[in-house]
């Protein structure tokens, strides 16, 4: 994951749900290409943020041996409002159907208590043995642990944040 689109994990129930916060600042690189006077966050970034919330949730299940997660399929995604820079979003991910090879999840985005986005999707697990698909398994594990510290996941798993 090149860009982490979650600022902070605020709650985590292993294997069940995760809640995180995100604020897209006006200085965000992805908003610099906007031509309108009122920039909005592209829906693709909101989809990625929801998928990342699901990925952090599934990654928290096994902290010792994280699997590589692949965003496999969007079943349905809807948005009712545009998101503007500076707005504080709450992103919630829930496991609908866990599975050993892929899990079906539901993520929602709320703004000021109002649900403005929802996505049902699948994340598939990939083995990191022997650097599958040119992925350095050890580097991934280090990044996984460091990302957990940055987002505050460790505090929910009994470790230091």
Beta strands, then each sheet from edge to edge (+ up, - down):
strand 1: 8-13
strand 2: 17-23
strand 3: 68-79
strand 4: 88-97
strand 5: 102-111
strand 6: 114-126
sheet 1: 1+ 2- 4+ 5- 6+ 3-
end
